[in-house]
Amino acid sequence: MENINSKVFITGATGGIGNAITELFFKNNYKLVLTSSSDDKLKNLQNKFGKDNYYYVLDLSNTQKVEETLKQISNEHKDISIIINNAAITDDGLAIRMKYNQWSKVIETNLSSNFIIIKSLLKNMIFNKKGKIVGISSVVSILGNPGQSNYVASKSGMIGLYKSIAHEVARKNINVNIVSPGFITSPMTDKLNEVQKSNIMNSIPMKKFGEPNDVASLVYYLCSDNASYITGQNFHVNGGMLMV
């Protein structure tokens, strides 16, 4: 794939999966447009990936700010050819006890921001007659998960959003897909005790957690010319935990 002058927009680049995705594109000579929720995190990204790339503070829970920042990014980077929406938050609780702000913040951050980002950058892709869009969902988008109705709704909503957009831009040489990871090694899985890990492993036929690069490699492939005939799909990376 020709990538010397290709530019990729990535949210959530500081997380385990996000960092693996970003590193893979960086190693393959892509120009990076990275966002993060704080100046400190953004500074860490800049120290890692250098001043030849582009960095923006983006609070995905603030719809107005997202729209303003994405308008700026769209104007300054009309040549973005890849969008990877990876950033997400959790704020767990049983539905009967969940406060509305718990619900709305997760939905705004994990779902509404995807719509705004894609809407803001899609016009340039259509004009340039090329583009790849990949969203990171989750295995729980299909399975459900007690105590995470807000998170699961946001990740399920992404699937419907991306499939619909895939229909709308299929004839514009723009591919839109979803990747749904299962349990991937991360600071979150590191906090699990042995009983919790054992219970999870019992549901995974491969009897191991995935690695961030397992997800990153698939994302990178879906953004390559080799995946030019793939669109509107939801790919599961979960060691067999869910087979559909």
N, C-alpha and C positions, 0 to 999 in steps of 0.2 A: 504494500500500500504506500502511495506517495504521501509523505507526512512532514517533509521539511518545513513547509509553510502552513500546515494544517493547525487549526486552533480549536482547543477543547475547553468547554465550560464545565466545571465540576463543583458541586456543593458537598459539604461534609468531608473535605479532604483530610481533616485531622484525625478522623476515626480510623479504626482498624481496616475495614474494607475500603473506605475512601482513600486512605493513605496508600494502600496496595494498588488501587486503580490509578491514582495520581502518579506513583512511581513508575508504573508500567508505561504510561503515556510519555512521561518525562524521559525515560531511557530510550524511547523510540522517536525522540526529537520533535515532539509536539510542543507548540506554544500553549501555555496553560493560562486559563482565566479561572482563578480560584476564589471561593468565598468562604467566610467563616463568621461566627457570631460575635467575635470579640477581637479587639486590636492585638491582644497578646497572642492569641492563636494564629492570627494572620501574620504576625511578626515571626513566629516559629516557622510558618510555611515559607515565608520569604527567605529566612536563613537557610532553609533546607533546599529550596528549589531556585534560589537566586533572583537577582533583580531584572533579569531578562523576561520574566513572566509578569502576570498581572494579578492584583489582589484587591478584593473589595470586602468591606464589612457588610454583612447581610443578616438582619434579624428576620428570619423566616416567619416568625409569629406575628409580625407587624405588616399587615397587607399593604398599607400605604407606603411604608418604607421600601418594601419589596418592589412595588411598582416603580417608585422613583429611581431606585438603584438599577433595576433592570432596564429602564429607559436609557439611563446613562451607559450601561454596558452595551446595549443594542446599538447605540450611536457610535460608541468608541471601537466596537469590534464587530463590524458588519461581516467579517469573514469567519465567524465561528461556524464550524461545520459539524461539531459534535456537542450534544448536551447530555450530561450525566447527572441525574438528580438522585443523590445518595443520602443527603442529610435528613435526620429524623430524630424525634425525641419520644420519650415515654413519660407518662404520669399516671401510674396504675391505681386501680381501685375497683371494687365491685360496682356494677352499674347502679345498684340501688342506693349506693352511698356517694357516687361520683358527683362532684360539683360541676356546674355548667362550664366554669372557666377551665377545669381540667379537660373537659371534652373539647371545647372550642380551641384551646391553645394547641393541642395535639393535631386536631383537624387542620387548623390554619398552617401549622408548621410542616406537616407531613403530606398534606394533600393540596390545599389551596395554593400553596407556594409553587407546586409543580405546574398547576394551570397557568399561573402568572408568568413563570419563567418561560414555559414553552410558548405561550401566546406572544411574549415580548420578543423572543429570538426567532420565531418561526418565519416571520416576514422576510428576514434576510436570507434564510435558508431557501425559501421559495424563489426569491429573486436570483439566488446563486445556483438554483436548480440542483441542489444536493444537500444531504444532511442525514445524520444518525442521531436518534434520541433513545436513551436507555434510562429507565427508572428502576431503582432498587426497592422492591417490595419485601415480602417475607413469607415463609411457609405458613405462618398463622393467618395470612390473608385467606387461605383456603380451609385450614383446620379450625380456626377460631381459637381463643385462649381466655380462660376465665380470669377476670380482673384486668383485662386489657381491651374492653369494648371500644374505647376511643382509638387506640393504636391499631387494632384489627380493622376497624371501619376505615381508617385512613389508608391502610395498606391494600384493603380490598377495593376501595374507591380508586386507587391508582390504576388498578388493572382495567377497570371500566373506562377510565379517562384515556389511558394510553391506547387501548384497542379502538376507541372511537376516533382519536386523532389519527391513528394508523390508517383507518378507512379514508379519512379526509385528505390525507397527503400522499397516498400510495402512488398516485400518478405523477407526483412531483419529484420523484427520485429521492424521497425521504423515507427512511425506515424507522419504525417506532416499536420498541420492544421492552419487555419487563424481565428482570432477573429476581428470583425469589429465593434468598438464602435460607437454609435451616440454621442449625447451631454451628456457628463459626467461632473459632478460638479468638477471644477478645478479653479485655479487662472484665467484662460482665461474666463470661464463663469462668474466668479465674477466681471469681468470688464464690462460686458454687461449692458447697461442701461435698464430701464423697458420696453421701446418700443421694443428693440431688443429681450429681453426675451419673451415678449408677442408674437411677430412674430414667434419665434422658437417654443414656446409652441403650437401654432396653428397647427403646422405640426406634433406634437407628440400626438398620441391618448391617451397615459397615462397621458398627461398634467403635466409632471415633467421631470427633468433631472435625469439621472442615477447617481449612486455613484460608485467610483472606485472599491469597493468590488464586485459590480455586474459583472464587467469584470474579476477581479482577481479570483472569485469563478469558473467561467467557464474555465479560463486558467488552474487553478489547477486541475479541473476535467479532462480536456483533457490530462493532464500529468500523470493521474493515470491509474492503471491497469483496472479500470472500463471502460475506453475509448479505450480498446485495439482493437476494431473493427471499429474505426472511423478514417478515414484518407482522406486527399484531400478535406476537407470541409471548407467552409467560414461561420462562425457563426456570426449573427448580434445581437448586444445588443443595442437596440435603442428605446425601449418603443413603438414600432410599427411605428416609423417614416418611415421605409422602410420594406415592407413585401414581401419577395421573396421566 
